Amino acid sequence: MNQEHTSPSSEFEVPSQPRLSLALLGATSIRCNGRPLVFGYDKVLALLIYLAVEGERLHRRSTLVGLLWPEQDEQAARHSLSQALWHLRRALHDTPAYPLLHTTRDTVALGPSPEIWLDVAAFGQHLSADDGSELERAVALYNGDFLSDLPLSPSVEFEEWVLVKRERLREQACAALQRLSDPQDWGEHAGKACSFARRWAELDPLCEEAHRRTMLLLARMGQRTAALAQFEQCRRILQTELHIEPEPATSALYETIKHSVAPAPAPVAKFVREALPLPPTSLVGRKRELAELQGLLADPANRLITVTGPGGVGKTRLALHAALAVAPSFADGVFFVPLAAVRESPRASPPGRG
């Protein structure tokens, strides 16, 4: 059956005049010289996608036949690969003078890269820049999961490759959205951060941190009803998918928003970043403790919380990460008071004196 692939709508422009363009995140679009490619066989399409996504490098024919023709013996599988390459070369209008497909007796490669535009590759390049505007460009490219609209099942091995790639790309998109939705980075512009938080929760609906971030930002903008509705949505998803209740930190944030005297005003007092130093390193292996501490901080009944443990285990780092997470819900800010210079506690006056 012939398959025609048309362009998806996206706010990110494909560079002009690539010989071959592939949009595989969301609505699949594959074009050569500006025209949709038509394939008569799934395995030809699968071969092109694999060669493009795995980059400009040599692929051994033995690897490709194992991926797409595992049920055939070696001789038959190599013949099937040769036939697929012939169909692919024809679809790409390849010429010896300007080839996109490069083959030898033992290897196959697709390139050069300036002739090819691939949204997956562009997505990765923007992520690697580690810059706010570049992260925004990356998530703009993420129109949906990898090959989510293409029922392509040439082999179990290919399906497994797709699933692993899809999960990895989704994780990267969620990590970018988590950074972009950080309330501290947007100050009074919580609306944009909230839109990123919502996308994060949509991409990873079982991630309670994404739901909490959305609730916090909605409350910060004065949208208390929407913040409470986000909690109910989170609870329904967890109940339906995992048959569990939300984490204590999520429930505590819900109660705080629910019983607040009034919705947070839209122009919230700006958080003083200088009052709270950024943690020197990332927090690893403390997800449970961090969630518990955030829940305690969100409960107005707790006036004092003490984190105890041996020296060097990361008490300060844990406290800083928790404080940064809940800072937007404290209009007067969150402050760090170092006590390293204090050598002894102030002594109370003995009874009967002063």
Buried (B, 14 or more C-beta within 10 A) or exposed (E): EEBEBEBBEBEBEBEEEBBBBBBBBBBBBBBBEEEEBEBEBBBBBBBBBBBBBBBBEEBEBBBBBBBBBEEBEEEEBBEBBEEBBEBBBEBBEBEEEEBBBBBEEEBBBBBEEEBBBBBBBBBBEBBEEEEEEBBBBBBBBBBBBBBBEBEBEBBEEBBEBBEEBBEEBBEBBBEBBBBBBBBBEBEEEBBBBBBBBBBBBEBBBEBBBBBBBBBBBBBBBBBBEBBBEBBEBBBEBBEEEEEEEBBBBBBBBBBBBEEBEEBBEEEBEEBEBEEBEEBEEEBEEBEEBBBBBBBBBBBEEEEEEEBEEEEEEBBBBBBBBBBBBBBBBBEEBBEEEEEEEEEEEEEEEEEEEE
